[in-house]
Amino acid sequence: MEQPTFAIYLRTDVNWTQLTEENFLDQRDSQSSVIPYRPQRLRPILRGIQVWNQLFRMNYFEYRQRLKDIAVLSRSHIRGIDLVIRNRHRAPNLSNMGQRSFLLPCDDDDWYAPHVVERLLSVAESCGGVICWKDAKVCFTHPRVKRGDPNSPLFVRSSGPRGVKTNSYAVSNAAYSSCPPQLRGLFLDRHDRVHKIVANNCNGATLLPIDEVLSFTYKSPASITCIRNMTSEQRLRDLVPLIRDASPSLTKEVEWARPYAEMVAELNQELVHGIRSNGSGEPVNRQLNGSAPRVPARHAELINLLIDRFKYDSYLEIGCAGNRTFSKIDVPDKVGVDPHKGGTLRTTSDAFFQENRRKFDLVFIDGLHHREQVMRDIQNAVNCLTPRGTILVHDCLPKTERHQLRKKQRGSWTGDVWKAIVDLRRQDDLDICVFDGCWGMGAIKVRRNAAPFEEDIPLNWETFLSSRDDMLRVVNWQRYWDFLSAHPAAPETTACDSQYAVEMT
Ligand SMILES: C[S@@+](CC[C@H](N)C(=O)[O-])C[C@H]1O[C@@H](n2cnc3c(N)ncnc32)[C@H](O)[C@@H]1O
């Protein structure tokens, strides 16, 4: 018997990083995968977004992208997906998928069990129509909210396999083909209609329920259903304790979702820590571990703050000179590399990285201040960084033109380190910002670039003076601390990146 083909059909795949309050209503022009809501329907959502952006310092669109990143990570773990269909405006051409095939319609924030395909395969033989599985019950709890309370924005909807809800079904090629063409869009997009469509319009098709939770979505306060009810800041403020104190409480059957639920819990903590002032000038609800410690006077102090905050165990310094920093770093396991003096290894960074096989939590790059050398040091540091690690790069902000000349200067000299930072800010997989202090301390996290620098401008002293803050994403201390504390976002991989996958756009 021919092995069925399985495809994820992304009903929505919004690029949230491209959306702003200004272009939100016109998103159909820029996004190929957006449900074509009419502006009347989008307006209340936009109002909710504006309320959100007034209250939280984490922009609504960034929050949504972070939720999407978590879901992308979940889908990248599904075994046995053959293709991913992303463009909702092109009717899926199932004939390309072979006679026996199944579509799994989902939204960009849905999570899936890694074994979903194996489970569906086990019943696919007996199903000529739609396989649906149990929706998750509560995935987050709060002491003050009853389990399953439909009014709480923190709970996923709950229903059994009979009430097919979002993302909990797979449609077979046979059922889809037997459905009248004008209803096919509804079939894939409107989970609440699936029953009726199968019963009334698909010849011979049946609905096969599975009593297992194979997918669910975290019902976030930012979901479209919830955000359009956020008509006032007070309403959103009232939710803050629920968002802050709710924790993932997963039953055994959805244990597979634990990593994603924990990521959401951390994201929510980050969100509520970033609440804006309520007009009194004082930030509201900023928790101790969310607000930055006092601004460090020297870079050794900054490095020790990070080591303390993130419980780092290992430290690598490139360029140690007289050990002014190296000797003050308070960590048991430290390695210093310098060809001339200081540190623990007398060699160049290139030679060190060539031999090195170990990982570090924190890498501080302060060696030769030339663009291409700094670039190499950063790239090598990325390869030996632990997953929660941080790379710091010193001397990103020259104060005068002389400081940034290529030739080493007497006294303070930053060289053209700043140009390496601008080069790397164009990359997708590194998130970078620069603290406006300590001669510009660049911070690099290996995660999705939340603010890529896309302008094509020459890198010279004039453009540095006119566009320094944009080019280098220069931030104050609090924003720097928030950046460092942010949870590592999931890499942008999906099932379609697997070697077996073919992508239909
Ligand atoms: C600005 S100093 C470092 C200061 C030190 N990190 C501190 O905080 O006090 C730069 C150091 O980089 C070293 N250096 C120069 N070229 C290097 C290379 N290729 N690899 C590693 N270190 C290098 C120099 O010998 C010098 O000691």
The ligand as a Tripos MOL2 file, in Angstrom:
@<TRIPOS>MOLECULE
LIG
   27    29     1     0     0
SMALL
NO_CHARGES

@<TRIPOS>ATOM
      1 C1         42.4850   46.8290   24.3060 C.3       1 LIG1
      2 S1         43.5980   45.6600   24.8170 S.3       1 LIG1
      3 C2         42.6900   44.6100   25.8280 C.3       1 LIG1
      4 C3         42.2560   45.2340   27.1030 C.3       1 LIG1
      5 C4         41.6500   44.3070   28.0980 C.3       1 LIG1
      6 N1         40.6090   43.4790   27.5380 N.3       1 LIG1
      7 C5         41.0630   45.0950   29.2720 C.2       1 LIG1
      8 O1         39.8250   45.1220   29.4080 O.co2     1 LIG1
      9 O2         41.8330   45.6530   30.0290 O.co2     1 LIG1
     10 C6         43.8240   44.7420   23.3670 C.3       1 LIG1
     11 C7         44.7140   43.5090   23.5320 C.3       1 LIG1
     12 O3         44.5020   42.7010   22.3990 O.3       1 LIG1
     13 C8         45.6990   42.0180   22.1700 C.3       1 LIG1
     14 N2         45.7070   41.5150   20.7920 N.ar      1 LIG1
     15 C9         46.2000   42.0970   19.6750 C.ar      1 LIG1
     16 N3         46.0360   41.2770   18.6130 N.ar      1 LIG1
     17 C10        45.4300   40.1770   19.0800 C.ar      1 LIG1
     18 C11        45.0160   38.9630   18.4590 C.ar      1 LIG1
     19 N4         45.1810   38.7240   17.1490 N.pl3     1 LIG1
     20 N5         44.4410   38.0260   19.2400 N.ar      1 LIG1
     21 C12        44.2240   38.2490   20.5540 C.ar      1 LIG1
     22 N6         44.5980   39.3780   21.1800 N.ar      1 LIG1
     23 C13        45.2100   40.3230   20.4520 C.ar      1 LIG1
     24 C14        46.7590   43.0170   22.4390 C.3       1 LIG1
     25 O4         47.9890   42.3620   22.7370 O.3       1 LIG1
     26 C15        46.1890   43.7730   23.6080 C.3       1 LIG1
     27 O5         46.7220   43.3050   24.7930 O.3       1 LIG1
@<TRIPOS>BOND
     1     1     2 1
     2     2     3 1
     3     2    10 1
     4     3     4 1
     5     4     5 1
     6     5     6 1
     7     5     7 1
     8     7     8 2
     9     7     9 1
    10    10    11 1
    11    11    12 1
    12    11    26 1
    13    12    13 1
    14    13    14 1
    15    13    24 1
    16    14    15 ar
    17    14    23 ar
    18    15    16 ar
    19    16    17 ar
    20    17    18 ar
    21    17    23 ar
    22    18    19 1
    23    18    20 ar
    24    20    21 ar
    25    21    22 ar
    26    22    23 ar
    27    24    25 1
    28    24    26 1
    29    26    27 1
@<TRIPOS>SUBSTRUCTURE
     1 LIG1         1 GROUP 0 **** ****
